[in-house]
Amino acid sequence: MTIHHTAIIDPTAVIDETATIGPYCIIGKNSTIGAHTVLRRHVVVGENTTIGKHNDIYQFASIGENPQDLKYAGEQTYLEIGDYNRIREACTIHRGTAQDNSMTKIGSHNLFMVNVHIAHDCVVGDYNVLANNVGVAGHAYIGNYVIVGGQSGVHQFCRIEDYSMIGGASLIVKDVAAFVTVSGNPAKVHGLNKEGMRRKGWSADTIKAIDEAYRVIFRSGLLKQEALVQLQALADAEPKVQLLIDSINNSKRGLIR
């Protein structure tokens, strides 16, 4: 274990023997730092925060502080962060609130660029990239393999589903379906993230099936139940289409179109 002599660590905190805690870091009570995780310098980790292994957290990040919610009255709430995340300078990730599940949860292999904010009670999956100055308001959901362009804002309770891409300086006030590209203020759909699919090595047949499903949802004019019938037929042949079905079924704010 490498702990700089200027670090301040609550005696109830648990630090793995392979972790590195740099100069002027502060770690709060009942927090855990996992194997090979590095807090570079001037990092604040609040109370009740669990950080997994091989995370790299840069200076002036504030991880696990009190939620910015007027309903918060000092209840025991929590933050969980998975493995292999890169959290760059001045990022802020807050704990949950008792009015939700008391938990903010971050997955693994994410990159949060400079000054990203993840608010209370958010759930963020794996392999996401949030560029500089992205703000994600409370209770939002971000799936897996999502890219959010810099300066973008995500409204409370919005869902951003897997493999979608959000252009820079966009305002997200409704839900983003899987696979789509959206941008603008307020954001609108501009097609599928086909380049992202190709980079993942997906076959032409898979991309064609997703493209057909996209047309059913966004271009056919069908009612919801009619669209779901056609989508299910496509999903029977291409399982990835199920993610678009889930996008419809899970949406409470309505999909961006």
RODO-2510 file (C-alpha; in nm, 4 decimals, decimal comma):
residues 257
     n   res          X          Y          Z
     1     m     0,0000     0,0000     0,0000
     2     t     0,1267     0,3473    -0,0922
     3     i    -0,0354     0,6297     0,1064
     4     h     0,1136     0,9766     0,0917
     5     h     0,1771     1,1277     0,4328
     6     t    -0,0503     1,4262     0,3544
     7     a    -0,3567     1,2077     0,2866
     8     i    -0,6381     1,2101     0,5432
     9     i    -0,8153     0,8770     0,5803
    10     d    -1,1002     0,7992     0,8170
    11     p    -1,0123     0,5064     1,0450
    12     t    -1,3216     0,3168     0,9281
    13     a    -1,2100     0,3265     0,5626
    14     v    -1,0707     0,0073     0,4071
    15     i    -0,7805     0,0514     0,1643
    16     d    -0,6478    -0,2458    -0,0330
    17     e    -0,2775    -0,3059     0,0191
    18     t    -0,2105    -0,2558    -0,3532
    19     a    -0,3946     0,0782    -0,3803
    20     t    -0,2181     0,4128    -0,4186
    21     i    -0,3414     0,7202    -0,2327
    22     g    -0,1642     1,0353    -0,3503
    23     p    -0,0942     1,3708    -0,1874
    24     y    -0,3749     1,5607    -0,0134
    25     c    -0,6426     1,2993    -0,0803
    26     i    -0,9288     1,2622     0,1683
    27     i    -1,1220     0,9382     0,2223
    28     g    -1,4383     0,9410     0,4329
    29     k    -1,5901     0,6967     0,6752
    30     n    -1,7047     0,3485     0,5744
    31     s    -1,5492     0,3788     0,2304
    32     t    -1,3536     0,1112     0,0463
    33     i    -1,0762     0,1475    -0,2111
    34     g    -1,0084    -0,1678    -0,4151
    35     a    -0,6975    -0,3368    -0,5488
    36     h    -0,4614    -0,1344    -0,7679
    37     t    -0,6906     0,1697    -0,7656
    38     v    -0,5028     0,4999    -0,7826
    39     l    -0,6151     0,8302    -0,6325
    40     r    -0,3597     1,0588    -0,7908
    41     r    -0,3754     1,3742    -0,5779
    42     h    -0,6308     1,6089    -0,4189
    43     v    -0,9107     1,3508    -0,4615
    44     v    -1,2013     1,3559    -0,2156
    45     v    -1,3892     1,0327    -0,1493
    46     g    -1,6954     1,0830     0,0707
    47     e    -1,8568     0,8414     0,3093
    48     n    -2,0209     0,5074     0,2248
    49     t    -1,8414     0,4846    -0,1078
    50     t    -1,7121     0,1599    -0,2567
    51     i    -1,4561     0,1857    -0,5373
    52     g    -1,3467    -0,1363    -0,7071
    53     k    -1,0150    -0,2395    -0,8575
    54     h    -0,7844    -0,0779    -1,1150
    55     n    -0,9637     0,2580    -1,1167
    56     d    -0,7612     0,5704    -1,1985
    57     i    -0,8978     0,8898    -1,0410
    58     y    -0,7418     1,2251    -1,1217
    59     q    -0,6977     1,5401    -0,9190
    60     f    -0,9847     1,7430    -0,7763
    61     a    -1,2433     1,4717    -0,8393
    62     s    -1,5131     1,4564    -0,5717
    63     i    -1,6509     1,1048    -0,5393
    64     g    -1,9339     1,0055    -0,3057
    65     e    -2,0285     1,3417    -0,1613
    66     n    -2,3778     1,4320    -0,0366
    67     p    -2,6450     1,4495    -0,3090
    68     q    -2,7513     1,7910    -0,4367
    69     d    -3,1148     1,7275    -0,3496
    70     l    -3,3151     1,9482    -0,1152
    71     k    -3,4907     1,6372     0,0183
    72     y    -3,1634     1,4957     0,1455
    73     a    -3,1558     1,5152     0,5261
    74     g    -2,8411     1,3250     0,6164
    75     e    -2,9700     0,9704     0,5611
    76     q    -2,7260     0,6835     0,5059
    77     t    -2,6862     0,6637     0,1295
    78     y    -2,4265     0,4990    -0,0912
    79     l    -2,2145     0,5047    -0,4050
    80     e    -2,0732     0,1972    -0,5767
    81     i    -1,8117     0,2171    -0,8524
    82     g    -1,6914    -0,0912    -1,0410
    83     d    -1,3515    -0,1664    -1,1956
    84     y    -1,1143    -0,0180    -1,4556
    85     n    -1,2789     0,3235    -1,4716
    86     r    -1,0893     0,6407    -1,5604
    87     i    -1,2281     0,9434    -1,3808
    88     r    -1,0570     1,2592    -1,4954
    89     e    -1,0028     1,5974    -1,3347
    90     a    -1,2822     1,7705    -1,1411
    91     c    -1,5460     1,5007    -1,1939
    92     t    -1,8246     1,4797    -0,9353
    93     i    -2,0248     1,1653    -0,8577
    94     h    -2,2784     1,1864    -0,5736
    95     r    -2,4374     0,9280    -0,3472
    96     g    -2,8047     0,8338    -0,3737
    97     t    -3,1074     0,9533    -0,1804
    98     a    -3,3407     0,7693     0,0544
    99     q    -3,6334     0,8685    -0,1683
   100     d    -3,4973     0,6397    -0,4416
   101     n    -3,2791     0,3319    -0,3737
   102     s    -3,0236     0,5205    -0,1599
   103     m    -2,7663     0,4215    -0,4209
   104     t    -2,5767     0,5698    -0,7135
   105     k    -2,4119     0,2930    -0,9137
   106     i    -2,1335     0,3095    -1,1727
   107     g    -2,0211     0,0025    -1,3665
   108     s    -1,6792    -0,0773    -1,5137
   109     h    -1,4480     0,0309    -1,7960
   110     n    -1,5987     0,3796    -1,8228
   111     l    -1,4174     0,7006    -1,9171
   112     f    -1,5477     1,0177    -1,7552
   113     m    -1,3606     1,3118    -1,9023
   114     v    -1,2904     1,6439    -1,7288
   115     n    -1,5708     1,7950    -1,5200
   116     v    -1,8342     1,5262    -1,5760
   117     h    -2,1142     1,5300    -1,3162
   118     i    -2,3146     1,2191    -1,2240
   119     a    -2,5954     1,3114    -0,9873
   120     h    -2,7682     1,1158    -0,7120
   121     d    -2,9426     0,7850    -0,7814
   122     c    -2,8048     0,7481    -1,1331
   123     v    -2,7173     0,4086    -1,2779
   124     v    -2,4358     0,3955    -1,5340
   125     g    -2,3360     0,0667    -1,6987
   126     d    -2,0094    -0,0427    -1,8635
   127     y    -1,7799     0,0798    -2,1429
   128     n    -1,9295     0,4269    -2,1674
   129     v    -1,7527     0,7511    -2,2642
   130     l    -1,8818     1,0802    -2,1235
   131     a    -1,6865     1,3709    -2,2698
   132     n    -1,5890     1,6976    -2,1042
   133     n    -1,8512     1,8880    -1,9056
   134     v    -2,1346     1,6376    -1,9460
   135     g    -2,3986     1,6763    -1,6751
   136     v    -2,6266     1,3853    -1,5829
   137     a    -2,9134     1,4821    -1,3529
   138     g    -3,0604     1,2672    -1,0787
   139     h    -3,2258     0,9278    -1,1282
   140     a    -3,0994     0,8959    -1,4869
   141     y    -2,9963     0,5662    -1,6459
   142     i    -2,7121     0,5138    -1,8947
   143     g    -2,6671     0,1648    -2,0360
   144     n    -2,3544     0,0163    -2,1961
   145     y    -2,1262     0,1304    -2,4795
   146     v    -2,2826     0,4771    -2,4868
   147     i    -2,0963     0,7892    -2,6034
   148     v    -2,2116     1,1297    -2,4776
   149     g    -2,0550     1,4314    -2,6463
   150     g    -1,9085     1,7210    -2,4500
   151     q    -2,1236     1,9959    -2,2979
   152     s    -2,4356     1,7759    -2,3142
   153     g    -2,7009     1,7690    -2,0429
   154     v    -2,9271     1,4808    -1,9420
   155     h    -3,2583     1,5562    -1,7681
   156     q    -3,3709     1,3778    -1,4526
   157     f    -3,5153     1,0272    -1,4967
   158     c    -3,4066     0,9961    -1,8608
   159     r    -3,2849     0,6636    -1,9972
   160     i    -3,0027     0,6355    -2,2503
   161     e    -2,9947     0,2843    -2,3872
   162     d    -2,7065     0,0652    -2,5106
   163     y    -2,4846     0,1539    -2,8086
   164     s    -2,6396     0,4977    -2,8585
   165     m    -2,4444     0,8128    -2,9366
   166     i    -2,5232     1,1692    -2,8297
   167     g    -2,3691     1,4596    -3,0164
   168     g    -2,1915     1,7411    -2,8379
   169     a    -2,3857     2,0220    -2,6677
   170     s    -2,7108     1,8241    -2,6800
   171     l    -3,0034     1,8523    -2,4392
   172     i    -3,1629     1,5167    -2,3533
   173     v    -3,5149     1,5611    -2,2135
   174     k    -3,6626     1,2278    -2,3231
   175     d    -3,5299     0,8725    -2,3500
   176     v    -3,2718     0,7655    -2,6083
   177     a    -3,3338     0,4314    -2,7778
   178     a    -3,0594     0,1741    -2,8238
   179     f    -2,8316     0,2122    -3,1279
   180     v    -2,9489     0,5603    -3,2320
   181     t    -2,7571     0,8834    -3,2811
   182     v    -2,9171     1,1968    -3,1404
   183     s    -2,8087     1,5588    -3,1188
   184     g    -2,9427     1,9098    -3,0803
   185     n    -3,1189     2,1283    -2,8241
   186     p    -3,3601     1,9692    -2,7659
   187     a    -3,2086     1,6548    -2,9178
   188     k    -3,3568     1,4785    -3,2185
   189     v    -3,2793     1,1408    -3,3775
   190     h    -3,0473     1,1533    -3,6778
   191     g    -3,0159     0,7844    -3,7587
   192     l    -2,8306     0,4791    -3,6324
   193     n    -2,4829     0,4590    -3,4855
   194     k    -2,3740     0,2342    -3,7730
   195     e    -2,0089     0,3300    -3,7548
   196     g    -2,0011     0,2143    -3,3941
   197     m    -2,1558    -0,1169    -3,5001
   198     r    -1,8975    -0,1674    -3,7741
   199     r    -1,6137    -0,0939    -3,5335
   200     k    -1,7445    -0,3709    -3,3095
   201     g    -1,7293    -0,6118    -3,6023
   202     w    -2,1021    -0,6715    -3,6323
   203     s    -2,2109    -0,8448    -3,9501
   204     a    -2,3906    -0,6717    -4,2370
   205     d    -2,6976    -0,8866    -4,1653
   206     t    -2,7085    -0,7738    -3,8020
   207     i    -2,6805    -0,4081    -3,8995
   208     k    -2,9487    -0,4539    -4,1669
   209     a    -3,1899    -0,6067    -3,9117
   210     i    -3,1314    -0,3211    -3,6672
   211     d    -3,1811    -0,0709    -3,9502
   212     e    -3,5166    -0,2306    -4,0360
   213     a    -3,6199    -0,2196    -3,6705
   214     y    -3,5204     0,1482    -3,6570
   215     r    -3,7485     0,2206    -3,9534
   216     v    -4,0366     0,0417    -3,7824
   217     i    -4,0015     0,2597    -3,4727
   218     f    -3,9092     0,5961    -3,6177
   219     r    -4,0316     0,6047    -3,9777
   220     s    -4,3350     0,3768    -4,0187
   221     g    -4,5965     0,5780    -3,8301
   222     l    -4,7223     0,2602    -3,6600
   223     l    -4,8828     0,2693    -3,3177
   224     k    -4,6778     0,1275    -3,0307
   225     q    -4,8396    -0,2156    -3,0178
   226     e    -4,8329    -0,2514    -3,3949
   227     a    -4,4640    -0,1639    -3,4001
   228     l    -4,3870    -0,4114    -3,1224
   229     v    -4,5415    -0,6959    -3,3228
   230     q    -4,3138    -0,6244    -3,6187
   231     l    -4,0117    -0,5766    -3,3946
   232     q    -4,0653    -0,9104    -3,2254
   233     a    -4,0601    -1,0836    -3,5623
   234     l    -3,7267    -0,9161    -3,6380
   235     a    -3,5913    -1,0041    -3,2926
   236     d    -3,6679    -1,3703    -3,3508
   237     a    -3,4108    -1,3626    -3,6328
   238     e    -3,1665    -1,1110    -3,4792
   239     p    -3,1480    -1,1068    -3,0963
   240     k    -2,9917    -0,7580    -3,0793
   241     v    -3,3242    -0,6121    -3,1959
   242     q    -3,4534    -0,7002    -2,8486
   243     l    -3,2648    -0,3941    -2,7208
   244     l    -3,4934    -0,1722    -2,9278
   245     i    -3,7980    -0,3530    -2,7938
   246     d    -3,6657    -0,2944    -2,4431
   247     s    -3,6117     0,0736    -2,5264
   248     i    -3,9833     0,1085    -2,5964
   249     n    -4,1009    -0,0980    -2,2998
   250     n    -3,8692     0,0690    -2,0484
   251     s    -3,9380     0,4251    -2,1575
   252     k    -4,1496     0,6395    -1,9266
   253     r    -4,0632     0,9813    -2,0695
   254     g    -4,1097     0,8794    -2,4337
   255     l    -3,8377     0,8269    -2,6911
   256     i    -3,6554     1,1102    -2,8642
   257     r    -3,7618     1,1087    -3,2284
***
